[in-house]
Amino acid sequence: MPGTILVVGSMLATATLTIGLAATGGAAVVARRAAGAADNAAIAAADTVSGALPGEPCQRAAEVAEAFGARLIDCGTDDLDAIVTVEVPFAGMVTTARARAGPPSS
């Protein structure tokens, strides 16, 4: 009987660790996806501001963010710079990422 309790306890601890590590890994993947979506949306907006792409910068950023599975929540331009913030849902929570694109600062 004591051996059974030990085995069941070990199985519960292993299952708890597995679930925790899976959730942590999933959150890390979503955070990287949000960062990539923000980076690419900012580049698209900056390219539009510079005239390399036609259209409106924030609309272009929203299209790119959506293609990456993210939602654009903030977008702004300052001269040739574009600054965007996107969010990606994960397990009932939201991960946000912010990015800037434009010519190098002097």
N, CA, C and O atoms as a GROMACS GRO file, in nm:
protein
  424
    1MET      N    1   0.081  -0.120   0.000
    1MET     CA    2   0.000   0.000   0.000
    1MET      C    3   0.085   0.127   0.000
    1MET      O    4   0.055   0.219  -0.076
    2PRO      N    5   0.191   0.136   0.082
    2PRO     CA    6   0.273   0.257   0.078
    2PRO      C    7   0.338   0.279  -0.059
    2PRO      O    8   0.358   0.393  -0.100
    3GLY      N    9   0.371   0.171  -0.129
    3GLY     CA   10   0.430   0.183  -0.262
    3GLY      C   11   0.331   0.243  -0.361
    3GLY      O   12   0.370   0.321  -0.447
    4THR      N   13   0.204   0.207  -0.348
    4THR     CA   14   0.101   0.261  -0.437
    4THR      C   15   0.086   0.412  -0.418
    4THR      O   16   0.075   0.487  -0.515
    5ILE      N   17   0.088   0.455  -0.294
    5ILE     CA   18   0.076   0.597  -0.263
    5ILE      C   19   0.196   0.672  -0.320
    5ILE      O   20   0.182   0.782  -0.374
    6LEU      N   21   0.314   0.614  -0.309
    6LEU     CA   22   0.434   0.677  -0.363
    6LEU      C   23   0.427   0.690  -0.515
    6LEU      O   24   0.464   0.793  -0.570
    7VAL      N   25   0.379   0.584  -0.582
    7VAL     CA   26   0.368   0.586  -0.728
    7VAL      C   27   0.264   0.689  -0.773
    7VAL      O   28   0.289   0.765  -0.866
    8VAL      N   29   0.150   0.692  -0.707
    8VAL     CA   30   0.045   0.788  -0.743
    8VAL      C   31   0.094   0.931  -0.718
    8VAL      O   32   0.069   1.020  -0.801
    9GLY      N   33   0.162   0.954  -0.608
    9GLY     CA   34   0.216   1.087  -0.580
    9GLY      C   35   0.319   1.129  -0.684
    9GLY      O   36   0.320   1.244  -0.728
   10SER      N   37   0.404   1.037  -0.723
   10SER     CA   38   0.504   1.066  -0.826
   10SER      C   39   0.438   1.099  -0.960
   10SER      O   40   0.482   1.189  -1.031
   11MET      N   41   0.333   1.024  -0.993
   11MET     CA   42   0.262   1.050  -1.118
   11MET      C   43   0.194   1.187  -1.116
   11MET      O   44   0.194   1.258  -1.216
   12LEU      N   45   0.136   1.224  -1.003
   12LEU     CA   46   0.073   1.355  -0.991
   12LEU      C   47   0.176   1.467  -1.003
   12LEU      O   48   0.152   1.568  -1.070
   13ALA      N   49   0.290   1.450  -0.939
   13ALA     CA   50   0.395   1.553  -0.948
   13ALA      C   51   0.446   1.565  -1.091
   13ALA      O   52   0.469   1.676  -1.139
   14THR      N   53   0.465   1.453  -1.158
   14THR     CA   54   0.511   1.455  -1.297
   14THR      C   55   0.408   1.521  -1.388
   14THR      O   56   0.444   1.600  -1.476
   15ALA      N   57   0.281   1.489  -1.368
   15ALA     CA   58   0.176   1.549  -1.451
   15ALA      C   59   0.169   1.700  -1.428
   15ALA      O   60   0.152   1.776  -1.523
   16THR      N   61   0.182   1.743  -1.305
   16THR     CA   62   0.179   1.886  -1.273
   16THR      C   63   0.296   1.959  -1.339
   16THR      O   64   0.277   2.067  -1.396
   17LEU      N   65   0.414   1.903  -1.330
   17LEU     CA   66   0.531   1.963  -1.394
   17LEU      C   67   0.516   1.968  -1.545
   17LEU      O   68   0.553   2.067  -1.608
   18THR      N   69   0.462   1.862  -1.604
   18THR     CA   70   0.444   1.857  -1.748
   18THR      C   71   0.348   1.966  -1.795
   18THR      O   72   0.376   2.035  -1.893
   19ILE      N   73   0.238   1.981  -1.725
   19ILE     CA   74   0.140   2.083  -1.762
   19ILE      C   75   0.200   2.223  -1.746
   19ILE      O   76   0.180   2.310  -1.831
   20GLY      N   77   0.272   2.244  -1.638
   20GLY     CA   78   0.336   2.374  -1.615
   20GLY      C   79   0.438   2.409  -1.721
   20GLY      O   80   0.443   2.522  -1.769
   21LEU      N   81   0.520   2.311  -1.758
   21LEU     CA   82   0.621   2.335  -1.862
   21LEU      C   83   0.557   2.357  -1.998
   21LEU      O   84   0.606   2.438  -2.077
   22ALA      N   85   0.450   2.285  -2.028
   22ALA     CA   86   0.380   2.304  -2.155
   22ALA      C   87   0.319   2.444  -2.163
   22ALA      O   88   0.326   2.509  -2.268
   23ALA      N   89   0.261   2.491  -2.054
   23ALA     CA   90   0.203   2.625  -2.052
   23ALA      C   91   0.311   2.731  -2.068
   23ALA      O   92   0.293   2.829  -2.141
   24THR      N   93   0.423   2.713  -2.002
   24THR     CA   94   0.534   2.808  -2.013
   24THR      C   95   0.590   2.810  -2.154
   24THR      O   96   0.618   2.917  -2.208
   25GLY      N   97   0.606   2.694  -2.214
   25GLY     CA   98   0.655   2.686  -2.351
   25GLY      C   99   0.559   2.751  -2.449
   25GLY      O  100   0.601   2.822  -2.541
   26GLY      N  101   0.431   2.728  -2.431
   26GLY     CA  102   0.330   2.789  -2.517
   26GLY      C  103   0.330   2.939  -2.506
   26GLY      O  104   0.318   3.010  -2.606
   27ALA      N  105   0.344   2.990  -2.385
   27ALA     CA  106   0.349   3.135  -2.364
   27ALA      C  107   0.473   3.195  -2.431
   27ALA      O  108   0.466   3.304  -2.488
   28ALA      N  109   0.585   3.125  -2.425
   28ALA     CA  110   0.707   3.175  -2.489
   28ALA      C  111   0.690   3.180  -2.641
   28ALA      O  112   0.736   3.275  -2.705
   29VAL      N  113   0.626   3.081  -2.698
   29VAL     CA  114   0.604   3.079  -2.842
   29VAL      C  115   0.513   3.194  -2.884
   29VAL      O  116   0.538   3.261  -2.984
   30VAL      N  117   0.407   3.217  -2.807
   30VAL     CA  118   0.314   3.325  -2.838
   30VAL      C  119   0.383   3.461  -2.824
   30VAL      O  120   0.357   3.551  -2.904
   31ALA      N  121   0.468   3.476  -2.726
   31ALA     CA  122   0.541   3.602  -2.708
   31ALA      C  123   0.631   3.629  -2.828
   31ALA      O  124   0.641   3.743  -2.874
   32ARG      N  125   0.698   3.527  -2.879
   32ARG     CA  126   0.783   3.545  -2.997
   32ARG      C  127   0.700   3.576  -3.120
   32ARG      O  128   0.741   3.656  -3.204
   33ARG      N  129   0.583   3.512  -3.132
   33ARG     CA  130   0.496   3.540  -3.245
   33ARG      C  131   0.445   3.684  -3.240
   33ARG      O  132   0.437   3.751  -3.343
   34ALA      N  133   0.412   3.731  -3.122
   34ALA     CA  134   0.368   3.871  -3.106
   34ALA      C  135   0.481   3.967  -3.143
   34ALA      O  136   0.457   4.067  -3.210
   35ALA      N  137   0.603   3.937  -3.100
   35ALA     CA  138   0.717   4.022  -3.132
   35ALA      C  139   0.742   4.025  -3.283
   35ALA      O  140   0.770   4.131  -3.340
   36GLY      N  141   0.733   3.911  -3.347
   36GLY     CA  142   0.751   3.906  -3.493
   36GLY      C  143   0.643   3.983  -3.567
   36GLY      O  144   0.671   4.052  -3.665
   37ALA      N  145   0.520   3.970  -3.519
   37ALA     CA  146   0.409   4.043  -3.581
   37ALA      C  147   0.429   4.194  -3.566
   37ALA      O  148   0.406   4.269  -3.660
   38ALA      N  149   0.472   4.237  -3.448
   38ALA     CA  150   0.495   4.380  -3.425
   38ALA      C  151   0.609   4.430  -3.512
   38ALA      O  152   0.598   4.537  -3.572
   39ASP      N  153   0.717   4.356  -3.520
   39ASP     CA  154   0.831   4.396  -3.604
   39ASP      C  155   0.789   4.413  -3.750
   39ASP      O  156   0.818   4.515  -3.812
   40ASN      N  157   0.720   4.313  -3.802
   40ASN     CA  158   0.682   4.320  -3.943
   40ASN      C  159   0.576   4.426  -3.970
   40ASN      O  160   0.579   4.491  -4.075
   41ALA      N  161   0.485   4.446  -3.878
   41ALA     CA  162   0.384   4.552  -3.894
   41ALA      C  163   0.451   4.689  -3.893
   41ALA      O  164   0.414   4.777  -3.971
   42ALA      N  165   0.548   4.708  -3.804
   42ALA     CA  166   0.619   4.836  -3.799
   42ALA      C  167   0.698   4.860  -3.927
   42ALA      O  168   0.701   4.973  -3.977
   43ILE      N  169   0.761   4.758  -3.980
   43ILE     CA  170   0.835   4.771  -4.106
   43ILE      C  171   0.739   4.808  -4.220
   43ILE      O  172   0.770   4.895  -4.302
   44ALA      N  173   0.624   4.742  -4.225
   44ALA     CA  174   0.527   4.773  -4.331
   44ALA      C  175   0.478   4.918  -4.319
   44ALA      O  176   0.465   4.988  -4.420
   45ALA      N  177   0.452   4.963  -4.196
   45ALA     CA  178   0.407   5.100  -4.176
   45ALA      C  179   0.517   5.200  -4.216
   45ALA      O  180   0.489   5.301  -4.280
   46ALA      N  181   0.641   5.170  -4.177
   46ALA     CA  182   0.752   5.260  -4.211
   46ALA      C  183   0.776   5.264  -4.362
   46ALA      O  184   0.806   5.370  -4.417
   47ASP      N  185   0.762   5.150  -4.427
   47ASP     CA  186   0.776   5.148  -4.573
   47ASP      C  187   0.666   5.230  -4.640
   47ASP      O  188   0.690   5.295  -4.742
   48THR      N  189   0.547   5.228  -4.582
   48THR     CA  190   0.437   5.306  -4.638
   48THR      C  191   0.460   5.455  -4.615
   48THR      O  192   0.433   5.537  -4.703
   49VAL      N  193   0.511   5.491  -4.496
   49VAL     CA  194   0.541   5.632  -4.468
   49VAL      C  195   0.647   5.685  -4.564
   49VAL      O  196   0.638   5.799  -4.610
   50SER      N  197   0.746   5.602  -4.593
   50SER     CA  198   0.855   5.648  -4.681
   50SER      C  199   0.815   5.652  -4.828
   50SER      O  200   0.887   5.710  -4.910
   51GLY      N  201   0.701   5.592  -4.862
   51GLY     CA  202   0.656   5.591  -5.000
   51GLY      C  203   0.695   5.466  -5.076
   51GLY      O  204   0.664   5.453  -5.194
   52ALA      N  205   0.762   5.372  -5.010
   52ALA     CA  206   0.801   5.248  -5.076
   52ALA      C  207   0.679   5.159  -5.103
   52ALA      O  208   0.680   5.079  -5.197
   53LEU      N  209   0.576   5.172  -5.022
   53LEU     CA  210   0.451   5.099  -5.041
   53LEU      C  211   0.336   5.199  -5.048
   53LEU      O  212   0.339   5.301  -4.980
   54PRO      N  213   0.236   5.169  -5.130
   54PRO     CA  214   0.121   5.260  -5.136
   54PRO      C  215   0.026   5.236  -5.018
   54PRO      O  216   0.028   5.129  -4.957
   55GLY      N  217  -0.054   5.335  -4.987
   55GLY     CA  218  -0.158   5.318  -4.886
   55GLY      C  219  -0.134   5.400  -4.762
   55GLY      O  220  -0.049   5.489  -4.758
   56GLU      N  221  -0.211   5.368  -4.660
   56GLU     CA  222  -0.205   5.437  -4.532
   56GLU      C  223  -0.124   5.351  -4.435
   56GLU      O  224  -0.150   5.231  -4.425
   57PRO      N  225  -0.027   5.407  -4.364
   57PRO     CA  226   0.065   5.328  -4.282
   57PRO      C  227  -0.002   5.237  -4.179
   57PRO      O  228   0.032   5.119  -4.170
   58CYS      N  229  -0.095   5.290  -4.103
   58CYS     CA  230  -0.155   5.208  -3.997
   58CYS      C  231  -0.247   5.100  -4.053
   58CYS      O  232  -0.261   4.993  -3.994
   59GLN      N  233  -0.309   5.128  -4.167
   59GLN     CA  234  -0.391   5.024  -4.231
   59GLN      C  235  -0.302   4.911  -4.280
   59GLN      O  236  -0.335   4.793  -4.265
   60ARG      N  237  -0.188   4.948  -4.338
   60ARG     CA  238  -0.093   4.846  -4.385
   60ARG      C  239  -0.040   4.764  -4.267
   60ARG      O  240  -0.026   4.643  -4.277
   61ALA      N  241  -0.010   4.832  -4.155
   61ALA     CA  242   0.039   4.762  -4.036
   61ALA      C  243  -0.067   4.666  -3.983
   61ALA      O  244  -0.034   4.555  -3.940
   62ALA      N  245  -0.193   4.707  -3.985
   62ALA     CA  246  -0.301   4.620  -3.938
   62ALA      C  247  -0.314   4.496  -4.025
   62ALA      O  248  -0.337   4.386  -3.974
   63GLU      N  249  -0.299   4.512  -4.156
   63GLU     CA  250  -0.306   4.398  -4.248
   63GLU      C  251  -0.194   4.298  -4.219
   63GLU      O  252  -0.216   4.177  -4.216
   64VAL      N  253  -0.074   4.350  -4.199
   64VAL     CA  254   0.041   4.262  -4.172
   64VAL      C  255   0.025   4.193  -4.037
   64VAL      O  256   0.051   4.073  -4.025
   65ALA      N  257  -0.016   4.267  -3.935
   65ALA     CA  258  -0.035   4.207  -3.803
   65ALA      C  259  -0.139   4.096  -3.809
   65ALA      O  260  -0.122   3.990  -3.749
   66GLU      N  261  -0.247   4.121  -3.881
   66GLU     CA  262  -0.353   4.021  -3.894
   66GLU      C  263  -0.302   3.895  -3.964
   66GLU      O  264  -0.341   3.784  -3.929
   67ALA      N  265  -0.215   3.913  -4.062
   67ALA     CA  266  -0.158   3.798  -4.133
   67ALA      C  267  -0.074   3.711  -4.038
   67ALA      O  268  -0.059   3.591  -4.062
   68PHE      N  269  -0.021   3.770  -3.932
   68PHE     CA  270   0.058   3.697  -3.834
   68PHE      C  271  -0.027   3.647  -3.717
   68PHE      O  272   0.026   3.592  -3.621
   69GLY      N  273  -0.158   3.666  -3.724
   69GLY     CA  274  -0.246   3.622  -3.617
   69GLY      C  275  -0.252   3.717  -3.499
   69GLY      O  276  -0.291   3.677  -3.389
   70ALA      N  277  -0.215   3.841  -3.520
   70ALA     CA  278  -0.216   3.941  -3.414
   70ALA      C  279  -0.318   4.049  -3.448
   70ALA      O  280  -0.370   4.055  -3.560
   71ARG      N  281  -0.345   4.134  -3.350
   71ARG     CA  282  -0.436   4.246  -3.371
   71ARG      C  283  -0.363   4.374  -3.337
   71ARG      O  284  -0.304   4.387  -3.230
   72LEU      N  285  -0.367   4.469  -3.428
   72LEU     CA  286  -0.303   4.599  -3.408
   72LEU      C  287  -0.386   4.678  -3.308
   72LEU      O  288  -0.506   4.700  -3.330
   73ILE      N  289  -0.324   4.721  -3.198
   73ILE     CA  290  -0.398   4.799  -3.098
   73ILE      C  291  -0.352   4.944  -3.091
   73ILE      O  292  -0.424   5.029  -3.039
   74ASP      N  293  -0.233   4.974  -3.143
   74ASP     CA  294  -0.186   5.112  -3.145
   74ASP      C  295  -0.088   5.128  -3.260
   74ASP      O  296  -0.006   5.040  -3.287
   75CYS      N  297  -0.097   5.241  -3.327
   75CYS     CA  298  -0.009   5.269  -3.440
   75CYS      C  299   0.010   5.419  -3.449
   75CYS      O  300  -0.084   5.497  -3.437
   76GLY      N  301   0.133   5.458  -3.470
   76GLY     CA  302   0.162   5.599  -3.487
   76GLY      C  303   0.285   5.618  -3.572
   76GLY      O  304   0.370   5.530  -3.582
   77THR      N  305   0.294   5.734  -3.633
   77THR     CA  306   0.411   5.767  -3.714
   77THR      C  307   0.466   5.901  -3.667
   77THR      O  308   0.393   5.989  -3.623
   78ASP      N  309   0.597   5.912  -3.677
   78ASP     CA  310   0.667   6.035  -3.642
   78ASP      C  311   0.775   6.054  -3.747
   78ASP      O  312   0.877   5.984  -3.744
   79ASP      N  313   0.755   6.147  -3.838
   79ASP     CA  314   0.844   6.168  -3.950
   79ASP      C  315   0.848   6.039  -4.032
   79ASP      O  316   0.745   6.000  -4.087
   80LEU      N  317   0.961   5.971  -4.041
   80LEU     CA  318   0.970   5.844  -4.115
   80LEU      C  319   0.966   5.723  -4.024
   80LEU      O  320   0.985   5.610  -4.071
   81ASP      N  321   0.943   5.743  -3.895
   81ASP     CA  322   0.936   5.632  -3.799
   81ASP      C  323   0.792   5.583  -3.785
   81ASP      O  324   0.697   5.661  -3.796
   82ALA      N  325   0.778   5.454  -3.762
   82ALA     CA  326   0.648   5.395  -3.732
   82ALA      C  327   0.661   5.318  -3.601
   82ALA      O  328   0.756   5.242  -3.583
   83ILE      N  329   0.566   5.336  -3.512
   83ILE     CA  330   0.565   5.266  -3.384
   83ILE      C  331   0.430   5.196  -3.373
   83ILE      O  332   0.326   5.260  -3.381
   84VAL      N  333   0.434   5.064  -3.354
   84VAL     CA  334   0.311   4.986  -3.346
   84VAL      C  335   0.310   4.900  -3.221
   84VAL      O  336   0.415   4.863  -3.168
   85THR      N  337   0.190   4.869  -3.175
   85THR     CA  338   0.169   4.775  -3.066
   85THR      C  339   0.065   4.675  -3.112
   85THR      O  340  -0.040   4.713  -3.164
   86VAL      N  341   0.094   4.547  -3.092
   86VAL     CA  342   0.001   4.441  -3.130
   86VAL      C  343  -0.028   4.353  -3.009
   86VAL      O  344   0.047   4.354  -2.911
   87GLU      N  345  -0.137   4.277  -3.019
   87GLU     CA  346  -0.168   4.181  -2.915
   87GLU      C  347  -0.206   4.048  -2.978
   87GLU      O  348  -0.265   4.042  -3.086
   88VAL      N  349  -0.171   3.941  -2.907
   88VAL     CA  350  -0.202   3.805  -2.949
   88VAL      C  351  -0.264   3.734  -2.830
   88VAL      O  352  -0.204   3.732  -2.722
   89PRO      N  353  -0.383   3.674  -2.846
   89PRO     CA  354  -0.445   3.604  -2.733
   89PRO      C  355  -0.379   3.468  -2.709
   89PRO      O  356  -0.333   3.402  -2.802
   90PHE      N  357  -0.375   3.428  -2.582
   90PHE     CA  358  -0.322   3.297  -2.545
   90PHE      C  359  -0.385   3.252  -2.413
   90PHE      O  360  -0.367   3.318  -2.311
   91ALA      N  361  -0.456   3.144  -2.416
   91ALA     CA  362  -0.512   3.081  -2.297
   91ALA      C  363  -0.592   3.179  -2.211
   91ALA      O  364  -0.577   3.183  -2.089
   92GLY      N  365  -0.676   3.258  -2.274
   92GLY     CA  366  -0.758   3.353  -2.201
   92GLY      C  367  -0.686   3.480  -2.160
   92GLY      O  368  -0.746   3.567  -2.096
   93MET      N  369  -0.561   3.492  -2.194
   93MET     CA  370  -0.484   3.613  -2.164
   93MET      C  371  -0.439   3.676  -2.295
   93MET      O  372  -0.462   3.621  -2.403
   94VAL      N  373  -0.376   3.790  -2.285
   94VAL     CA  374  -0.330   3.861  -2.405
   94VAL      C  375  -0.182   3.894  -2.389
   94VAL      O  376  -0.138   3.943  -2.285
   95THR      N  377  -0.106   3.866  -2.493
   95THR     CA  378   0.035   3.904  -2.499
   95THR      C  379   0.049   4.024  -2.590
   95THR      O  380  -0.003   4.024  -2.702
   96THR      N  381   0.117   4.127  -2.544
   96THR     CA  382   0.137   4.245  -2.627
   96THR      C  383   0.285   4.261  -2.662
   96THR      O  384   0.373   4.219  -2.588
   97ALA      N  385   0.307   4.322  -2.776
   97ALA     CA  386   0.444   4.351  -2.820
   97ALA      C  387   0.444   4.485  -2.891
   97ALA      O  388   0.346   4.522  -2.956
   98ARG      N  389   0.553   4.557  -2.878
   98ARG     CA  390   0.566   4.690  -2.938
   98ARG      C  391   0.694   4.694  -3.021
   98ARG      O  392   0.795   4.635  -2.983
   99ALA      N  393   0.688   4.762  -3.135
   99ALA     CA  394   0.806   4.771  -3.221
   99ALA      C  395   0.812   4.907  -3.289
   99ALA      O  396   0.710   4.972  -3.310
  100ARG      N  397   0.933   4.947  -3.323
  100ARG     CA  398   0.959   5.071  -3.397
  100ARG      C  399   1.040   5.038  -3.519
  100ARG      O  400   1.131   4.955  -3.514
  101ALA      N  401   1.007   5.103  -3.631
  101ALA     CA  402   1.084   5.086  -3.754
  101ALA      C  403   1.099   5.222  -3.821
  101ALA      O  404   1.011   5.307  -3.814
  102GLY      N  405   1.210   5.238  -3.885
  102GLY     CA  406   1.240   5.362  -3.955
  102GLY      C  407   1.389   5.375  -3.972
  102GLY      O  408   1.464   5.284  -3.939
  103PRO      N  409   1.431   5.488  -4.024
  103PRO     CA  410   1.575   5.508  -4.042
  103PRO      C  411   1.647   5.513  -3.907
  103PRO      O  412   1.584   5.544  -3.806
  104PRO      N  413   1.775   5.484  -3.904
  104PRO     CA  414   1.849   5.487  -3.779
  104PRO      C  415   1.846   5.626  -3.714
  104PRO      O  416   1.847   5.728  -3.783
  105SER      N  417   1.844   5.627  -3.583
  105SER     CA  418   1.850   5.755  -3.510
  105SER      C  419   1.992   5.807  -3.515
  105SER      O  420   2.087   5.729  -3.512
  106SER      N  421   2.007   5.938  -3.523
  106SER     CA  422   2.143   5.994  -3.527
  106SER      C  423   2.194   6.028  -3.390
  106SER      O  424   2.306   6.077  -3.376
   0.00000   0.00000   0.00000
